[in-house]
């Protein structure tokens, strides 16, 4: 029996800055979670992930992160991904400082 | 303190040039991430949730004012104006960019600092009693031996690919402030017939399999110590498991082979290699003893201290809580708390670093220490200077009188930064500190330690109250352990029961504290003493009385 696929976005860390990036529907990379492409089909998600993993000159550690559809685009489905999309909770640093969430 | 020799400086320059070239090759695409990762880790560079993180070694937690100022400069120039002091007496910068790291390493080398062996399966930064060379209860300063261990282990060709990381802690005092029983090797200085040597403890550790270290040798004379440690490492390198990362630490080897068998194998190795040691290490150790000679203490009246102590209740509270006894008459050890209520445990801004550097230079014989409890120490301050030091600390938000109290919390970075974390630690520490600020002096001595995953960087197993953050079905959940002890009476805490949701953890701790206040025989009976007298049950009863457990995990 196959496990049901959880909708996901493709995410990684930027090689130079180290910060979190997301694959967009246009095939580019955004710092903003809601601009990511939400994959609901396993085959398409895995194909996009493989393409991301083939870009080691700008990305590190690409993976599929669970997400769901929200009013303004995909939203993180797990609290770890919510922190990655926002920044740390002890200082207004990271994406929240740059209004990227 | 030890100042880098020409050899050390050349070694660092070569190593930094090597890493600069490695970064360039990674950026050009000549190195894949798989190839680059072990290289960057060997130089202290991690990739975390939001950014790279550079972990800089502060050997045995000792640094001078010039080094502290350079850390402040790095924080301002290449990071976000602060640094995070860790439970291994190191400092971490949370926001460097990859291209800047070679420049940061060069800036560190200017003051004899580096990030080598702060990661990877090698001998990590050797930690020591943060009161070393100052404490009244000490046999002798253990740092010459710690520095000898640093020199011996740095780039040691045999020990660069151990089965797993390897942590050594050392103390020269019978009162263990270095958590020696929770290290791969713990060294406790002892005297036998007037001869100095070490009790060698092996196989301690926290993490997912917490173990209190066992005594491998009751007494190893100082002259035999380094060959004996080399024999332990060599035995571990040969027989430690490499098939499973989670069973690769020496504590597992000790448990699987048995202490007696490990002792026999170490002895055989020691017998084979001892003759190769012809005394060069002892010659170096003698030089190091001179490098760590006590400063030129001054003799002066302590009247200014006594007047301030009598007349200023805020200073008195600071003195009662944050000072420790120095072996030199007229001197005190000052612990500067990096745990202001509501602040991030272990963080200091660049301005605070510069102020602490200034105080060390002006009043503290140019020495600073970082404690594994994530505070900063001025180890040698004449008592007459304490009112001025306190006043300066107050101006910088560094005069919180809470050392050893409930708000003096060890917390790992947790899921606010760490890629391995399963829950947040920092906000839990912030909320506990704030919740108990008003009554912490009434509560008395109490160690809370918080980890954001089972790797236990926050030492929760040895906290009087330990908190472990986990991910339970996609929600943060916090388990409580009770009765841990990080001292010479080392003990692992006992899990209290089911965990608590994020918004229930502070009320849960409040129930434990209220129970303790009811149960203690008198205000002098600290939490851990009551636990030892009554066991965990009354605290478990208090924790679960209202049926608000989060789950049955």
Interface residues (C-beta under 8 A of the other chain):
Chain A: X13 X15 X16 X17 X18 X19 X20 X56 X57 X60 X61 X77 X78 X79 X80 X83 X84 X87 X88 X89 X90 X91 X93 X94 X95
Chain B: X26 X27 X29 X32 X33 X47 X48 X49 X50 X51 X52 X80 X94 X95 X96 X97 X98 X99 X344 X415 X416 X417 X424 X426 X427 X430 X471 X474 X475 X476
